[in-house]
């Protein structure tokens, strides 16, 4: 992992503040270190303060008090964006079923919205089933919009934390609608909507609510899988970006192992025992399992395995995807490694066009979701969008 001076910046849009370049070694534990880098790369944290916080953090649980304190100090100093970012870190490490989770979430959303006040962002509640999905609309910079971009996160994200990405899309001339689907962020914490892998449902609801007939869909992190799933079943999506793809979780394993793993899934009692044993040995795995069970509204450890296996090639339906597709991945992504992107690329046999962009260590963008050089990633994304007009409009014109 590489670190670099915060004064060195990557490519960015005119009028948009540059983000830091470099994936830092804030903490000795990789999972905690990634979360610190996530806040830093997205522009919600100060480098020096993160190094100071890391010295006070021995375990994930320590992050709650440490970042609550940093958030309060930043708020008093009038640094609202940093206050929001630090409270997000405290909220992230708060156990999902803790009574403090909703209260902390409400406070950080107020901080996020205060930080963005005057930026033209408007929050909406999109009707969905018997509740609603949170969404934000950001108009394109300048007169008129080239088209609409829908953007959503993945496994444990809040849509607000990706504001720097919305901002860069808007600066390139796109209207942005950033939303959370069932099981994510406020949709789960405040509105009680549990997860559904059939992502075409929330995407359809968002398109209906905003009366959008054509849009690009961008899925971040695990959201890359759900975006491709939705694109294959929603004709109003004209372009789709998986940042990065999942394709099928079993493709992380050697081919000779995949069959036995599928067989083990039929033995529910064994799976429960296996999950319980493993989470006792790995605090990070415990956090992952707890998050999954919270998203789906279950207490059964075997349901966490089902959730991951629910993201598979058959359910995804890659042959249904006929849009222009961009796959973005990092060569050293520890969460969604490039092997998944390569498998996904081979499966997209019916796509109108396919572009695969693998970011490298030399570009300081090799980590998950390019935390380390988001300006470069956003530049690549907007360049692709601008160079890929909707082919269906061209066909109609002819």
BELTA-V261274 format. One line per field, one symbol per residue. ss: DSSP state (2 for helix, 1 for strand, 0 for the rest). A space follows every 50 residues. Layout:
ss->???
//
This chain:
ss->00000000100000000001000000000222222222222000002222 22220000000222222222222222000222222222222200000002 22222222222222200000111111110011111111000000000111 11000000222222222222200011111000002222200000000002 22222222200000111111002222222220000011111110000022 22002222222222000222222222222220222222222222220000 22222222200022220222000111111100000002222222222000 001111111022200002220002222222222222200022222220
//
